[in-house]
Amino acid sequence: MKLQDARILVTGASAGIGAAIAQAAIERGARLVLNGRDGARLDAMAKRLRAEAVRGDVGYDAQRIVSEATAKLGGLDVLVNNAGWGHRMSLAELDPETFEQMWRTNVLGAAMMAREALPHFEANGRGAIVNIASTASQRGYAGGSAYASTKFGLSALSQCWQAELRPKNVRVIQINPSEVQTGFGGRDPERALDPKKLLSEDVAHATLAALEMDDRGFIPELTIHATNPWPTP
């Protein structure tokens, strides 16, 4: 896909990976709509990137988000399902309300966004959905019951959509970053960064590289690890 003038909607784009993907796409000439829940942060990022913005929660507002975004863009070529959040809880500490809300954003929200985007891809005769998952979609970990299960769920969605949508020329690409230095999980986004660990820009690079492959082929799943994140002995 040529990203020049491509119409792209990125969810969870107020900061971190979503913002980095949006910025990199804009630098390649794409037209962007950013989505996020925090209006002030979203507007600030949209102003910085000179992009359009649609505020909303993907778990509840998918139909409106896609409708407003496609009105601004005049259609849609790419949906990046990046919105998501996590909270570490042991089995003994598992809170059903937190668990349910995490699933609503990370899984149901992604599914509803894709459902609303699909008619636009069908009208184009082509399109792409990028699901930003995690290495937690490949292997569980202690305290990860809620978060890892949502990413395993997102991985299942990716595989189902790949089977359904390839005959429609819609590519579904899953990106699995390992630890990325963002504010995810309540970490301080202003903290000093480790030069040996992944940055949001690394995930953006991999995502756009996958999108830029000619439409005759696609990368179903791409996993990104830091080369050597361990402290020097």
HELIX and SHEET records of a PDB file:
HELIX    1   1 GLY A   16  GLU A   27  1                                  12    
HELIX    2   2 GLY A   39  LEU A   49  1                                  11    
HELIX    3   3 VAL A   58  LEU A   73  1                                  16    
HELIX    4   4 PRO A   96  TRP A  103  1                                   8    
HELIX    5   5 ARG A  104  GLY A  109  3                                   6    
HELIX    6   6 ALA A  110  ASN A  124  1                                  15    
HELIX    7   7 THR A  135  SER A  137  5                                   3    
HELIX    8   8 SER A  145  LEU A  165  1                                  21    
HELIX    9   9 ARG A  166  LYS A  168  5                                   3    
HELIX   10  10 PHE A  184  GLY A  186  5                                   3    
HELIX   11  11 SER A  200  GLU A  212  1                                  13    
SHEET    1   A 7 GLU A  52  ARG A  55  0                                        
SHEET    2   A 7 ARG A  31  GLY A  36  1                                        
SHEET    3   A 7 ARG A   7  VAL A  10  1                                        
SHEET    4   A 7 VAL A  78  ASN A  81  1                                        
SHEET    5   A 7 GLY A 127  ILE A 132  1                                        
SHEET    6   A 7 VAL A 170  PRO A 177  1                                        
SHEET    7   A 7 GLU A 221  ILE A 224  1                                        
END                                                                             
